Amino acid sequence: MPKLLLNLRNVPDDEADDVRALLDANAIAHYDTKPSMWGISVGGIWVTDDAAFADARRAMADYQRQRGARAREEYAAAKRAGTAETFSSVLRAEPGRVALIVLAILFLLGLMALPVILLYGQL
């Protein structure tokens, strides 16, 4: 019975391609499911053979360890070079987006505080 190896929700295309290449390199039979038209399911990479699933998980764990180390190195290099994204750089680049997010947070905090305000307003 096929088993889901990787849910493709929020997975960059390069990572999904790397995983497919990894499975091909290890001769592990797999197939992809595509996302649904309405976004209910996002697709995935499935391993067809139960016996090969353990090997696929081990290979995937090694790949994720390597990718994580590479991402940390790239972030550290960007911090040293001064090109890493910070709050102030995002604020300068997209002030409208930051303002909308702050307003949304304040609105949600107000909604959460509303029951308390209404409860103590009746006392």
Secondary structure, DSSP 8 states (H G I E B T S, - for coil): --EEEEE-TT--HHHHHHHHHHHHHTT--EEEE---TTSS---EEEES-HHHHHHHHHHHHHHHHHHHHHHHHHHHHHHHHT-S--HHHHHHH-HHHHHHHHHHHHHHHHHHHHHHHHHHHH-
